[in-house]
Amino acid sequence: MRQLLLCVGKLGGGAYGELFQHYIKQIRGTLEVIEISDAPPSSSAAARKAKEAEALLAKLPPQSYLIALDARGKHFTSEAFSDLLAEQAVRGTKQLTYMIGGQDGLDETIIKRAQCTLALGSMIWPHKLARVMLAEQIFRAQCIRSGHPYHAGHA
């Protein structure tokens, strides 16, 4: 199953970038990452989200199972998230795509298009940190499925 992360903004180097790369390197298979530019800050939040949504959806591969990250989404345990990914693999999902919005989050058009809306907790997280947290959870999900000790004792 191919995995793609579509996100708004450039992560770059620094602490977030280094930690993100640390987890990306550990993920079995590949997690392709496509970054789109933030909409201009001079626009309203609604206009920025709409412009970013248009750019994100233009990059969305057809027939993708879409997981949109949103604070209003479903709260998963790491085990339940691992089960979701395993279920998609068993169902023969060929393309799994995650989307992370910019500073204003994702537009409702994306939330409505998504098959799953995932919250990384009840708090709002910086969109750059959300990338790190998602990459870690994808890696953790693989560890759970394979019985790797990385997850042992954290249940």
Buried (B, 14 or more C-beta within 10 A) or exposed (E): BBBBBBBBBEBEEEEBBEBBBEBBEBBEEEBEBEBBEBBEEEEEEEEBBBBBBEBBBEEBBEEBBBBBBBBEBEEBEBBEBBBBBBEBEEEEBEBBBBBBBBBBBBBEBBBEBBBBBBBBEEEEBEBBBBBBBBBBBBBBBBBBBEEBEBBEEEE
